[in-house]
Amino acid sequence: MDIVYKKPTLLDIKNMQKLVKPEVDKGIILYRSDDEMAMNIRSYFVAELNKEIVGFCALQIYSIKLGEIRSLIVKDGLRGKNIGKNLITCIEKEGKELGVEELFSLTYERGFFEKLGYQEIDKDKLPEQKIWADCIKCKLFPICKEIAFIKAI
Ligand SMILES: CC(C)(COP(=O)(O)OP(=O)(O)OC[C@H]1O[C@@H](n2cnc3c(N)ncnc32)[C@H](O)[C@@H]1OP(=O)(O)O)[C@@H](O)C(=O)NCCC(=O)NCCS
């Protein structure tokens, strides 16, 4: 399978929204408006198969050492083919180049993150900006069963 990993442009946002909608509807991934995605377009990587976006992920930076993996999605039907893992590799590489020392993620995907070397941490250790900027917008807040994972990169 010839998957290309690259930075998206503003023109990709419509298709990224289509891809993520089922997971947003289920409450697995937080809804982000077109404008919010546009403002953060530089934070994303997309995976493309025959010019179709089949996955994406974003790197959000919180401090001079801490970043977050967010909005990770792979198209249903193409999961289990290392696309998610390769997207995380792109994020880790970019984070490292920028000087990020640790990456965290809030997720239901325990097995996936453990496989990639992430360790569970107490959610209280997350930066407050995360809770107030993102979690508060979530329909599951404050009764959230997501687990926090972190890794030194
Ligand atoms: C989570 C998700 C992105 C994983 O992407 P994926 O492309 O299917 O995962 P990969 O194929 O890259 O898996 C990488 C490794 O993790 C393992 N893995 C993946 N999901 C796993 C799970 N739930 N439990 C245990 N291991 C898992 C794979 O077997 C693979 O191992 P290998 O390297 O030994 O082959 C995908 O399932 C998804 O889009 N889920 C819905 C959205 C979501 O939950 N996003 C996470 C929000 S943070």
The ligand as an SDF file (V2000), in Angstrom:
LIG
                    3D

 48 50  0  0  0  0  0  0  0  0999 V2000
   -6.2640    4.2910   17.2680 C   0  0  0  0  0  0  0  0  0  0  0  0
   -6.0470    4.1840   15.7660 C   0  0  0  0  0  0  0  0  0  0  0  0
   -5.6460    5.5530   15.2360 C   0  0  0  0  0  0  0  0  0  0  0  0
   -4.9270    3.1710   15.5080 C   0  0  0  0  0  0  0  0  0  0  0  0
   -4.5100    3.2560   14.1560 O   0  0  0  0  0  0  0  0  0  0  0  0
   -4.1290    1.9550   13.3080 P   0  0  0  0  0  0  0  0  0  0  0  0
   -3.5990    2.4000   12.0160 O   0  0  0  0  0  0  0  0  0  0  0  0
   -5.2730    1.0130   13.2970 O   0  0  0  0  0  0  0  0  0  0  0  0
   -2.9900    1.3150   14.2370 O   0  0  0  0  0  0  0  0  0  0  0  0
   -1.6320    0.6360   13.7270 P   0  0  0  0  0  0  0  0  0  0  0  0
   -1.9740   -0.3530   12.6770 O   0  0  0  0  0  0  0  0  0  0  0  0
   -0.6600    1.6810   13.3560 O   0  0  0  0  0  0  0  0  0  0  0  0
   -1.1560   -0.0930   15.0430 O   0  0  0  0  0  0  0  0  0  0  0  0
    0.1870    0.0220   15.5240 C   0  0  0  0  0  0  0  0  0  0  0  0
    0.4480   -1.1210   16.4700 C   0  0  0  0  0  0  0  0  0  0  0  0
   -0.4490   -1.0280   17.5840 O   0  0  0  0  0  0  0  0  0  0  0  0
   -1.2270   -2.2150   17.6840 C   0  0  0  0  0  0  0  0  0  0  0  0
   -2.6040   -1.8430   18.0720 N   0  0  0  0  0  0  0  0  0  0  0  0
   -3.4190   -0.9930   17.4280 C   0  0  0  0  0  0  0  0  0  0  0  0
   -4.5890   -0.8730   18.1100 N   0  0  0  0  0  0  0  0  0  0  0  0
   -4.4630   -1.6870   19.1890 C   0  0  0  0  0  0  0  0  0  0  0  0
   -5.3070   -2.0130   20.2900 C   0  0  0  0  0  0  0  0  0  0  0  0
   -6.5200   -1.4570   20.4090 N   0  0  0  0  0  0  0  0  0  0  0  0
   -4.8620   -2.8900   21.2030 N   0  0  0  0  0  0  0  0  0  0  0  0
   -3.6260   -3.4460   21.1070 C   0  0  0  0  0  0  0  0  0  0  0  0
   -2.7520   -3.1520   20.0950 N   0  0  0  0  0  0  0  0  0  0  0  0
   -3.1790   -2.2970   19.1620 C   0  0  0  0  0  0  0  0  0  0  0  0
   -1.2020   -2.8330   16.3020 C   0  0  0  0  0  0  0  0  0  0  0  0
   -1.4130   -4.2130   16.3500 O   0  0  0  0  0  0  0  0  0  0  0  0
    0.1870   -2.4750   15.8260 C   0  0  0  0  0  0  0  0  0  0  0  0
    1.1220   -3.3790   16.3700 O   0  0  0  0  0  0  0  0  0  0  0  0
    2.3480   -3.9450   15.4750 P   0  0  0  0  0  0  0  0  0  0  0  0
    3.2520   -2.7560   15.2290 O   0  0  0  0  0  0  0  0  0  0  0  0
    2.9560   -4.9940   16.3310 O   0  0  0  0  0  0  0  0  0  0  0  0
    1.7500   -4.4580   14.2130 O   0  0  0  0  0  0  0  0  0  0  0  0
   -7.3260    3.7040   15.0220 C   0  0  0  0  0  0  0  0  0  0  0  0
   -7.7700    2.5080   15.6190 O   0  0  0  0  0  0  0  0  0  0  0  0
   -8.4680    4.7160   15.0520 C   0  0  0  0  0  0  0  0  0  0  0  0
   -8.5720    5.5810   14.1760 O   0  0  0  0  0  0  0  0  0  0  0  0
   -9.3680    4.5950   16.0570 N   0  0  0  0  0  0  0  0  0  0  0  0
  -10.5000    5.5000   16.2020 C   0  0  0  0  0  0  0  0  0  0  0  0
  -10.0820    6.8840   16.6320 C   0  0  0  0  0  0  0  0  0  0  0  0
   -9.3040    6.8770   17.9300 C   0  0  0  0  0  0  0  0  0  0  0  0
   -9.6110    6.1790   18.8870 O   0  0  0  0  0  0  0  0  0  0  0  0
   -8.2690    7.7050   17.9810 N   0  0  0  0  0  0  0  0  0  0  0  0
   -7.3960    7.8390   19.1390 C   0  0  0  0  0  0  0  0  0  0  0  0
   -7.6480    9.1410   19.7830 C   0  0  0  0  0  0  0  0  0  0  0  0
   -6.1950    9.6190   20.6880 S   0  0  0  0  0  0  0  0  0  0  0  0
  1  2  1  0
  2  3  1  0
  2  4  1  0
  2 36  1  0
  4  5  1  0
  5  6  1  0
  6  7  2  0
  6  8  1  0
  6  9  1  0
  9 10  1  0
 10 11  2  0
 10 12  1  0
 10 13  1  0
 13 14  1  0
 14 15  1  0
 15 16  1  0
 15 30  1  0
 16 17  1  0
 17 18  1  0
 17 28  1  0
 18 19  1  0
 18 27  1  0
 19 20  2  0
 20 21  1  0
 21 22  1  0
 21 27  2  0
 22 23  1  0
 22 24  2  0
 24 25  1  0
 25 26  2  0
 26 27  1  0
 28 29  1  0
 28 30  1  0
 30 31  1  0
 31 32  1  0
 32 33  2  0
 32 34  1  0
 32 35  1  0
 36 37  1  0
 36 38  1  0
 38 39  2  0
 38 40  1  0
 40 41  1  0
 41 42  1  0
 42 43  1  0
 43 44  2  0
 43 45  1  0
 45 46  1  0
 46 47  1  0
 47 48  1  0
M  END
$$$$
